[in-house]
């Protein structure tokens, strides 16, 4: 993200982050967002949203945030088309994923939990 925050504007050269070239900056970030998602998908960490489970299992959802500086966001959600038929991806409070930005594009299962540590007995 060199040249976007704190560096010169990639379009006009002005120093720092400005709204002078917001559309071009948004395009650069969108391209980066897409490439990050594609790279993670390629190594098996992220999966296309079309393959997400729709059985109520909580998963990690990823999608556009709607903000320039943080183009990709993640939220723990599950699919519930009975409760919210028009916006079925909901979090633990039954708020829609769409409340925080755009529709989800990718998902991941939860990583394995770390094994519990056992305490050694010292005598």
MMTF fields as JSON, N, C-alpha, C and O atoms, coordinates in Angstrom:
{
  "mmtfVersion": "1.0.0",
  "mmtfProducer": "UNKNOWN",
  "numBonds": 491,
  "numAtoms": 492,
  "numGroups": 123,
  "numChains": 1,
  "numModels": 1,
  "chainsPerModel": [1],
  "groupsPerChain": [123],
  "chainIdList": ["A"],
  "bondAtomList": [4, 2, 8, 6, 12, 10, 16, 14, 20, 18, 24, 22, 28, 26, 32, 30, 36, 34, 40, 38, 44, 42, 48, 46, 52, 50, 56, 54, 60, 58, 64, 62, 68, 66, 72, 70, 76, 74, 80, 78, 84, 82, 88, 86, 92, 90, 96, 94, 100, 98, 104, 102, 108, 106, 112, 110, 116, 114, 120, 118, 124, 122, 128, 126, 132, 130, 136, 134, 140, 138, 144, 142, 148, 146, 152, 150, 156, 154, 160, 158, 164, 162, 168, 166, 172, 170, 176, 174, 180, 178, 184, 182, 188, 186, 192, 190, 196, 194, 200, 198, 204, 202, 208, 206, 212, 210, 216, 214, 220, 218, 224, 222, 228, 226, 232, 230, 236, 234, 240, 238, 244, 242, 248, 246, 252, 250, 256, 254, 260, 258, 264, 262, 268, 266, 272, 270, 276, 274, 280, 278, 284, 282, 288, 286, 292, 290, 296, 294, 300, 298, 304, 302, 308, 306, 312, 310, 316, 314, 320, 318, 324, 322, 328, 326, 332, 330, 336, 334, 340, 338, 344, 342, 348, 346, 352, 350, 356, 354, 360, 358, 364, 362, 368, 366, 372, 370, 376, 374, 380, 378, 384, 382, 388, 386, 392, 390, 396, 394, 400, 398, 404, 402, 408, 406, 412, 410, 416, 414, 420, 418, 424, 422, 428, 426, 432, 430, 436, 434, 440, 438, 444, 442, 448, 446, 452, 450, 456, 454, 460, 458, 464, 462, 468, 466, 472, 470, 476, 474, 480, 478, 484, 482, 488, 486],
  "bondOrderList": [1, 1, 1, 1, 1, 1, 1, 1, 1, 1, 1, 1, 1, 1, 1, 1, 1, 1, 1, 1, 1, 1, 1, 1, 1, 1, 1, 1, 1, 1, 1, 1, 1, 1, 1, 1, 1, 1, 1, 1, 1, 1, 1, 1, 1, 1, 1, 1, 1, 1, 1, 1, 1, 1, 1, 1, 1, 1, 1, 1, 1, 1, 1, 1, 1, 1, 1, 1, 1, 1, 1, 1, 1, 1, 1, 1, 1, 1, 1, 1, 1, 1, 1, 1, 1, 1, 1, 1, 1, 1, 1, 1, 1, 1, 1, 1, 1, 1, 1, 1, 1, 1, 1, 1, 1, 1, 1, 1, 1, 1, 1, 1, 1, 1, 1, 1, 1, 1, 1, 1, 1, 1],
  "groupList": [{"groupName": "UNK", "atomNameList": ["N", "CA", "C", "O"], "elementList": ["N", "C", "C", "O"], "formalChargeList": [0, 0, 0, 0], "bondAtomList": [1, 0, 2, 1, 3, 2], "bondOrderList": [1, 1, 2], "singleLetterCode": "X", "chemCompType": "L-PEPTIDE LINKING"}],
  "groupTypeList": [0, 0, 0, 0, 0, 0, 0, 0, 0, 0, 0, 0, 0, 0, 0, 0, 0, 0, 0, 0, 0, 0, 0, 0, 0, 0, 0, 0, 0, 0, 0, 0, 0, 0, 0, 0, 0, 0, 0, 0, 0, 0, 0, 0, 0, 0, 0, 0, 0, 0, 0, 0, 0, 0, 0, 0, 0, 0, 0, 0, 0, 0, 0, 0, 0, 0, 0, 0, 0, 0, 0, 0, 0, 0, 0, 0, 0, 0, 0, 0, 0, 0, 0, 0, 0, 0, 0, 0, 0, 0, 0, 0, 0, 0, 0, 0, 0, 0, 0, 0, 0, 0, 0, 0, 0, 0, 0, 0, 0, 0, 0, 0, 0, 0, 0, 0, 0, 0, 0, 0, 0, 0, 0],
  "groupIdList": [1, 2, 3, 4, 5, 6, 7, 8, 9, 10, 11, 12, 13, 14, 15, 16, 17, 18, 19, 20, 21, 22, 23, 24, 25, 26, 27, 28, 29, 30, 31, 32, 33, 34, 35, 36, 37, 38, 39, 40, 41, 42, 43, 44, 45, 46, 47, 48, 49, 50, 51, 52, 53, 54, 55, 56, 57, 58, 59, 60, 61, 62, 63, 64, 65, 66, 67, 68, 69, 70, 71, 72, 73, 74, 75, 76, 77, 78, 79, 80, 81, 82, 83, 84, 85, 86, 87, 88, 89, 90, 91, 92, 93, 94, 95, 96, 97, 98, 99, 100, 101, 102, 103, 104, 105, 106, 107, 108, 109, 110, 111, 112, 113, 114, 115, 116, 117, 118, 119, 120, 121, 122, 123],
  "secStructList": [7, 6, 6, 6, 1, 1, 1, 5, 7, 6, 6, 6, 7, 7, 5, 1, 7, 7, 1, 6, 6, 2, 2, 2, 2, 2, 2, 2, 2, 2, 2, 2, 2, 2, 2, 2, 2, 2, 2, 2, 2, 2, 6, 6, 1, 1, 3, 3, 4, 4, 4, 1, 7, 7, 1, 1, 7, 7, 3, 3, 3, 3, 3, 3, 7, 1, 7, 1, 1, 7, 7, 3, 3, 3, 3, 3, 3, 3, 3, 7, 6, 6, 6, 7, 1, 1, 1, 7, 3, 3, 7, 6, 6, 1, 7, 5, 4, 4, 4, 4, 1, 1, 7, 3, 3, 3, 3, 3, 7, 7, 7, 7, 7, 7, 7, 7, 7, 7, 7, 7, 7, 7, 7],
  "xCoordList": [0.821, 0.0, 0.871, 0.421, 2.103, 2.976, 2.345, 1.757, 2.471, 1.968, 0.51, -0.024, -0.167, -1.586, -1.833, -2.584, -1.234, -1.417, -0.056, 0.853, 0.086, 1.337, 2.327, 3.252, 2.179, 3.049, 2.314, 1.219, 2.897, 2.23, 1.022, 0.997, 0.025, -1.156, -0.695, 0.101, -1.17, -0.704, -1.113, -0.538, -2.092, -2.554, -1.956, -1.414, -2.049, -1.656, -0.348, 0.207, 0.16, 1.437, 1.378, 2.416, 0.195, 0.098, 0.503, 0.221, 1.162, 1.66, 0.519, -0.357, 0.528, -0.455, -1.718, -1.825, -2.67, -3.932, -4.925, -5.27, -5.377, -6.307, -7.512, -7.442, -8.597, -9.765, -9.668, -10.614, -8.534, -8.374, -8.547, -9.062, -8.139, -8.162, -8.845, -8.378, -9.927, -10.574, -10.922, -10.724, -11.439, -11.838, -10.647, -10.742, -9.538, -8.363, -7.822, -7.441, -7.787, -7.305, -8.224, -7.756, -9.518, -10.474, -10.215, -10.283, -9.919, -9.627, -8.37, -8.337, -7.328, -6.074, -6.33, -5.873, -7.054, -7.332, -8.226, -8.036, -9.201, -10.07, -9.263, -9.474, -8.336, -7.485, -6.636, -6.483, -6.082, -5.285, -6.163, -5.761, -7.373, -8.303, -8.584, -8.542, -8.874, -9.152, -7.964, -8.134, -6.761, -5.589, -5.299, -4.882, -5.513, -5.317, -6.284, -5.887, -7.549, -8.551, -8.202, -8.32, -7.775, -7.415, -6.201, -6.173, -5.198, -4.008, -4.365, -3.917, -5.17, -5.557, -6.415, -6.304, -7.273, -8.096, -7.213, -7.463, -6.184, -5.307, -4.554, -4.294, -4.196, -3.466, -4.409, -3.96, -5.702, -6.667, -7.135, -7.793, -6.818, -7.269, -8.653, -9.482, -8.913, -10.227, -10.912, -10.27, -12.224, -12.995, -14.079, -14.536, -14.497, -15.564, -16.847, -17.157, -17.583, -18.797, -19.824, -20.627, -19.804, -20.766, -20.599, -21.524, -19.426, -19.171, -19.389, -19.155, -19.829, -20.003, -21.151, -22.156, -21.004, -22.087, -23.306, -23.182, -24.462, -25.709, -26.576, -27.804, -25.895, -26.598, -26.605, -26.942, -26.234, -26.202, -24.86, -24.723, -23.859, -22.515, -21.88, -21.928, -21.284, -20.561, -19.25, -18.511, -18.975, -17.755, -17.206, -17.861, -16.015, -15.448, -15.837, -15.505, -16.538, -16.948, -16.075, -15.705, -15.746, -14.955, -15.706, -16.374, -15.598, -16.222, -15.754, -15.005, -16.187, -15.769, -16.374, -17.521, -15.569, -16.024, -16.759, -17.571, -16.482, -17.053, -16.172, -16.527, -15.023, -14.082, -12.841, -12.448, -12.235, -11.047, -9.841, -9.096, -9.644, -8.423, -8.468, -7.415, -9.645, -9.767, -10.742, -11.906, -10.277, -11.192, -11.787, -12.867, -11.108, -11.57, -11.896, -11.134, -13.021, -13.384, -13.75, -14.058, -13.709, -14.008, -14.973, -14.868, -15.915, -16.872, -17.292, -17.374, -17.552, -18.044, -19.543, -20.287, -19.994, -21.414, -21.887, -21.096, -23.174, -23.817, -24.921, -25.325, -25.406, -26.462, -27.802, -27.979, -28.749, -30.085, -31.114, -31.488, -31.565, -32.526, -33.958, -34.851, -34.189, -35.522, -35.724, -36.771, -34.712, -34.8, -34.688, -35.446, -33.741, -33.51, -33.438, -32.342, -34.567, -34.555, -33.852, -33.304, -33.856, -33.228, -31.747, -30.997, -31.322, -29.923, -29.555, -29.424, -29.387, -29.275, -27.968, -27.933, -26.889, -25.639, -25.717, -25.699, -25.804, -25.986, -24.902, -24.347, -24.613, -23.618, -24.311, -25.495, -23.577, -24.113, -25.309, -26.126, -25.421, -26.533, -27.651, -28.563, -27.577, -28.527, -28.553, -29.555, -27.448, -27.299, -26.749, -25.939, -27.181, -26.747, -25.3, -24.841, -24.587, -23.231, -23.273, -22.318, -24.362, -24.493, -24.585, -24.376, -24.895, -24.957, -23.605, -23.549, -22.516, -21.175, -20.453, -19.278, -21.115, -20.455, -21.155, -22.371, -20.371, -20.929, -21.162, -20.865, -21.699, -22.006, -20.714, -19.679, -20.768, -19.57, -19.142, -19.971, -17.823, -17.274, -16.519, -16.396, -16.008, -15.216, -15.531, -16.142, -15.105, -15.298, -14.152, -13.397, -14.049, -13.08, -13.72, -14.492, -13.41, -13.829, -12.948, -11.879, -13.406, -12.588, -11.312, -11.35, -10.192, -8.975, -9.126, -9.985, -8.284, -8.314, -7.952, -7.069, -8.639, -8.325, -7.002, -6.706, -6.214, -4.967, -5.27, -6.274, -4.397, -4.562, -4.425, -3.592, -5.236, -5.112, -3.766, -3.245, -3.219, -1.933, -2.177, -3.132, -1.295, -1.398, -0.393, 0.721, -0.789, 0.088, 0.972, 0.497, 2.235, 3.132, 3.126, 2.979, 3.283, 3.295, 4.727, 5.574, 4.987, 6.328, 6.264, 5.396, 7.167, 7.183, 8.541, 8.773],
  "yCoordList": [-1.178, 0.0, 1.249, 2.325, 1.106, 2.268, 3.296, 2.949, 4.548, 5.618, 5.912, 6.802, 5.197, 5.463, 6.17, 7.145, 5.717, 6.372, 6.856, 6.054, 8.152, 8.708, 9.009, 9.792, 8.435, 8.704, 9.569, 10.055, 9.768, 10.588, 9.879, 8.653, 10.667, 10.133, 9.484, 10.086, 8.264, 7.59, 8.29, 8.026, 9.171, 9.851, 11.24, 11.559, 12.077, 13.475, 13.824, 14.897, 12.922, 13.17, 13.963, 14.175, 14.409, 15.147, 14.232, 13.034, 14.798, 14.025, 13.693, 14.526, 12.495, 12.084, 11.535, 11.451, 11.165, 10.611, 11.737, 12.475, 11.863, 12.927, 12.343, 11.241, 13.067, 12.676, 13.175, 13.02, 13.773, 14.345, 13.285, 13.589, 12.089, 11.029, 9.786, 8.666, 9.986, 8.898, 7.715, 6.566, 7.978, 6.874, 6.001, 4.774, 6.631, 5.845, 5.076, 3.912, 5.72, 5.038, 3.866, 2.781, 4.082, 3.001, 1.837, 0.674, 2.147, 1.101, 0.334, -0.89, 1.04, 0.391, -0.536, -1.679, -0.053, -0.878, -2.055, -3.152, -1.843, -2.944, -4.017, -5.211, -3.587, -4.554, -5.32, -6.536, -4.627, -5.296, -6.249, -7.376, -5.788, -6.624, -7.904, -8.998, -7.766, -8.932, -9.867, -11.084, -9.325, -10.182, -10.891, -12.05, -10.212, -10.862, -12.027, -13.122, -11.798, -12.859, -14.013, -15.177, -13.698, -14.753, -15.546, -16.77, -14.855, -15.55, -16.482, -17.628, -15.997, -16.838, -18.006, -19.116, -17.749, -18.825, -19.885, -21.082, -19.444, -20.368, -21.294, -22.444, -20.826, -21.696, -22.407, -23.012, -22.331, -23.104, -22.497, -23.175, -21.238, -20.628, -20.009, -20.135, -19.353, -18.758, -19.557, -20.11, -19.598, -20.334, -19.419, -18.517, -19.631, -18.801, -18.93, -20.004, -17.845, -17.828, -18.861, -19.343, -19.198, -20.179, -21.55, -22.362, -21.816, -23.13, -23.139, -24.157, -22.025, -21.93, -22.811, -22.967, -23.385, -24.205, -23.341, -22.205, -23.898, -23.165, -23.92, -23.927, -24.557, -25.371, -24.736, -25.398, -23.45, -22.774, -22.816, -22.274, -23.451, -23.515, -22.131, -21.45, -21.711, -20.435, -20.581, -21.549, -19.594, -19.569, -18.142, -17.22, -17.963, -16.633, -16.158, -16.806, -15.03, -14.462, -13.265, -12.494, -13.11, -11.987, -11.286, -11.928, -9.967, -9.19, -7.76, -7.38, -6.952, -5.551, -4.778, -4.995, -3.874, -3.108, -1.839, -1.333, -1.325, -0.044, 1.128, 2.279, 0.852, 1.901, 1.822, 0.74, 2.955, 3.003, 2.383, 1.622, 2.695, 2.262, 0.816, 0.222, 0.238, -1.172, -1.853, -2.059, -2.2, -2.7, -4.075, -4.392, -4.889, -6.242, -6.353, -5.883, -6.971, -7.163, -8.623, -9.365, -9.012, -10.384, -10.355, -9.504, -11.297, -11.382, -12.836, -13.592, -13.221, -14.558, -14.571, -13.804, -15.441, -15.473, -16.897, -17.838, -17.02, -18.27, -17.937, -16.779, -18.931, -18.737, -19.062, -20.15, -18.123, -18.332, -17.634, -16.487, -18.345, -17.744, -17.786, -17.189, -18.483, -18.441, -17.132, -16.496, -16.731, -15.518, -14.272, -13.319, -14.278, -13.114, -13.597, -13.766, -13.819, -14.384, -13.507, -14.037, -12.188, -11.306, -11.065, -10.709, -11.257, -11.079, -12.21, -11.98, -13.424, -14.604, -14.78, -15.566, -14.086, -14.229, -13.334, -12.108, -13.946, -13.189, -13.544, -14.643, -12.587, -12.824, -13.358, -13.691, -13.439, -14.001, -13.212, -13.764, -11.931, -11.096, -11.019, -10.201, -11.863, -11.898, -10.618, -10.314, -9.863, -8.714, -9.222, -10.148, -8.625, -9.053, -8.668, -7.612, -9.52, -9.189, -7.923, -7.146, -7.708, -6.539, -5.229, -4.157, -5.305, -4.086, -3.388, -2.179, -4.128, -3.562, -3.321, -2.956, -3.513, -3.327, -4.12, -4.312, -4.578, -5.32, -6.785, -7.259, -7.482, -8.905, -9.727, -9.345, -10.84, -11.669, -12.263, -12.612, -12.366, -12.932, -14.233, -15.066, -14.407, -15.586, -16.011, -15.265, -17.218, -17.718, -18.65, -19.109, -18.914, -19.882, -20.602, -20.001, -21.878, -22.532, -21.999, -21.44, -22.176, -21.78, -22.616, -23.806, -22.012, -22.812, -23.745, -23.544, -24.757, -25.662, -24.903, -24.046, -25.228, -24.613, -25.182, -26.352, -24.382, -24.916, -25.955, -25.867, -26.917, -27.942, -27.289, -26.401, -27.725, -27.139, -27.479, -28.58, -26.533, -26.762, -27.556, -27.32, -28.482, -29.234, -28.669, -28.298, -28.609, -28.108, -29.24, -30.337, -28.959, -29.974, -29.868, -28.784, -30.973, -30.993, -30.865, -31.704, -29.832, -29.609, -29.896, -29.385, -30.696, -31.001, -30.791, -30.993],
  "zCoordList": [0.0, 0.0, 0.0, 0.395, -0.438, -0.544, -1.469, -2.493, -1.103, -1.943, -1.747, -2.41, -0.855, -0.668, 0.654, 0.691, 1.72, 3.012, 3.469, 3.681, 3.62, 4.091, 2.984, 3.202, 1.831, 0.695, -0.31, -0.025, -1.482, -2.482, -3.085, -3.2, -3.467, -4.141, -5.443, -6.164, -5.775, -6.976, -8.269, -9.325, -8.194, -9.405, -9.567, -10.625, -8.524, -8.69, -7.995, -8.231, -7.13, -6.49, -5.195, -4.568, -4.771, -3.511, -2.364, -2.386, -1.367, -0.232, 0.732, 0.968, 1.28, 2.28, 1.644, 0.42, 2.482, 2.009, 1.775, 2.697, 0.543, 0.18, -0.54, -1.083, -0.545, -1.319, -2.755, -3.527, -3.124, -4.456, -5.543, -6.619, -5.288, -6.296, -5.734, -5.939, -5.041, -4.313, -5.209, -4.815, -6.409, -7.28, -7.677, -7.666, -8.024, -8.406, -7.206, -7.332, -6.049, -4.84, -4.519, -4.175, -4.629, -4.371, -5.338, -4.939, -6.607, -7.583, -7.237, -7.36, -6.803, -6.406, -5.227, -5.225, -4.228, -3.053, -3.405, -2.882, -4.287, -4.695, -5.401, -5.184, -6.247, -6.939, -5.932, -6.055, -4.936, -3.909, -3.104, -2.814, -2.741, -1.993, -2.771, -2.209, -4.075, -4.895, -4.969, -4.907, -5.102, -5.22, -3.903, -3.905, -2.784, -1.48, -1.339, -0.94, -1.665, -1.563, -2.499, -2.117, -3.72, -4.675, -4.202, -4.329, -3.656, -3.163, -2.013, -1.982, -1.064, 0.063, -0.402, 0.119, -1.388, -1.93, -2.586, -2.443, -3.305, -4.023, -3.073, -3.427, -1.88, -0.958, 0.019, 0.993, -0.244, 0.509, 1.81, 2.599, 2.059, 3.3, 3.153, 4.054, 2.047, 1.789, 0.689, -0.204, 0.784, -0.213, -0.766, -0.064, -2.003, -2.57, -1.756, -1.24, -1.644, -0.816, -1.288, -0.489, -2.562, -3.09, -2.453, -2.478, -1.88, -1.282, 0.243, 0.894, 0.801, 2.257, 2.746, 2.051, 3.936, 4.49, 4.814, 5.273, 4.568, 4.826, 5.824, 5.736, 6.782, 7.781, 9.17, 10.152, 9.26, 10.552, 11.252, 12.349, 10.641, 11.207, 11.173, 10.149, 12.291, 12.304, 11.548, 11.73, 10.693, 9.885, 9.873, 10.358, 9.322, 9.128, 7.736, 6.744, 7.656, 6.371, 6.039, 6.924, 4.763, 4.28, 3.172, 2.361, 3.136, 2.077, 2.126, 3.027, 1.164, 1.135, 2.307, 2.697, 2.852, 4.009, 3.631, 4.406, 2.451, 2.071, 2.461, 2.207, 3.078, 3.473, 2.596, 2.162, 2.342, 1.491, 2.19, 1.574, 3.455, 4.138, 4.616, 4.849, 4.767, 5.157, 4.199, 4.542, 3.012, 1.986, 2.269, 1.77, 3.055, 3.331, 4.814, 5.658, 5.129, 6.532, 6.768, 5.836, 8.026, 8.419, 9.597, 10.48, 9.599, 10.704, 10.893, 9.926, 12.12, 12.428, 12.169, 12.782, 11.261, 10.885, 10.621, 10.566, 10.462, 10.066, 9.072, 8.959, 8.359, 7.368, 8.014, 8.562, 7.954, 8.52, 7.635, 7.881, 6.6, 5.671, 6.191, 5.588, 7.305, 7.921, 8.665, 8.546, 9.436, 10.237, 9.368, 9.545, 8.428, 7.554, 6.109, 5.574, 5.476, 4.125, 3.075, 2.109, 3.245, 2.255, 2.533, 1.624, 3.775, 4.178, 5.138, 6.34, 4.62, 5.489, 6.251, 7.198, 5.883, 6.632, 7.859, 7.74, 9.046, 10.292, 11.304, 11.286, 12.191, 13.238, 14.49, 14.453, 15.59, 16.835, 17.378, 18.115, 17.022, 17.486, 16.444, 16.566, 15.432, 14.322, 13.5, 12.853, 13.523, 12.629, 11.301, 11.277, 10.21, 8.89, 8.617, 9.052, 7.9, 7.444, 6.596, 6.599, 5.875, 5.009, 5.794, 5.227, 7.085, 7.896, 7.976, 8.201, 7.797, 7.938, 6.628, 6.642, 5.493, 4.203, 3.121, 3.158, 2.154, 1.032, 1.354, 2.45, 0.375, 0.523, 0.665, 0.118, 1.387, 1.542, 0.203, -0.637, 0.028, -1.201, -0.951, -1.849, 0.284, 0.638, 2.064, 2.829, 2.408, 3.762, 4.126, 3.27, 5.421, 5.959, 7.135, 7.882, 7.309, 8.557, 9.687, 9.445, 10.9, 12.045, 12.065, 11.755, 12.425, 12.58, 13.78, 14.639, 13.818, 14.965, 16.233, 16.233, 17.291, 18.577, 19.082, 18.843, 19.768, 20.314, 21.395, 22.103, 21.499, 22.53, 23.903, 24.089, 24.86, 26.202, 26.819, 26.64, 27.536, 28.201, 29.481, 30.221, 29.705, 30.955, 31.945, 31.575, 33.172, 34.213, 34.724, 35.016, 34.822, 35.368, 36.89, 37.454, 37.512, 38.984, 39.461, 39.152, 40.199, 40.768, 42.264, 42.973, 42.717, 44.148, 44.682, 45.874]
}
